[in-house]
Amino acid sequence: MNAEYKKMLRSMLFPLGVVAVMWAVKIAETILKADFSNFGILPLTAHGLIGIVTAPFLHADYGHLVANTIPMFVTLSIVFYFYRDIAYNVFGLVWLFTGVWVWSFARGASYHIGASGLVYGYVTFLLFSGLIRRNARLMAISMLIIFLYGGFFWGIFPDFFPHRNISWESHLMGGLSGFILAIYYRKRGTQRETYHWDDEDDDDNSSTGIDYLLPDDESQKPV
């Protein structure tokens, strides 16, 4: 098993654990015939503070859960593969910032649940981090993110979904947190590739330690 393959597998372990908890919570709701949505974020209430931690694990139904499962796993795995040294920071801070901002600024009449806000955060981080660093591989990931999830960004505009109960505030706050973290961590991890063009002749000369060969009668003259 080569190193790249091992690295890829390691990058999937933590995201797989997060997704597993999301599914475990929904299955527990089904078995217990319970509704855990009151553990979501209820803005500007003391009770709703717990949702900052728990809301991403809660989903309205299995359709909602399935819609968030693959994007969460894919984007978070990419974060852990290409940004390993800051991956846990990005994961935790997107979670924290999104939750706190939704609690502070979102509509207060309903509970906000689901992992889509986090997905927006990781998508935005990957998109802008690659563009800011101007690294070829990371920019390719940015283009892939645009191709796969570019349509997500319409989710921050509530007028496009007037009759759907969507927490566009979570999408907006998640996207904003990812953008800020892309800027904040721009000097951490993989950077822009640099290339050095060396003159072959200079390299050959320097390797022998001789720059010039003088005639015998000139070799003793001071230089």
Buried (B, 14 or more C-beta within 10 A) or exposed (E): EEEEEEEEEEBBEBBBEBBEEBBEBBEEBEEEEEEBBEBBBBBEEEEBBBBBEBBBBBBBEEEBBEBBBEBBBBBBBBBBBBBBEBBEBBBEBBBEBBBBBBBEEBEEEBBBBBBBBBBBBBBBBBBBBBBBBEBEEBBEBBEBBBEBBEEBBEBBEBEEEEEEEBBBBBBBBBBBBBBBBBEEBEEBBBEEEEEEEEEEEEEEEEEEEEEEEEEEEEEEEEE
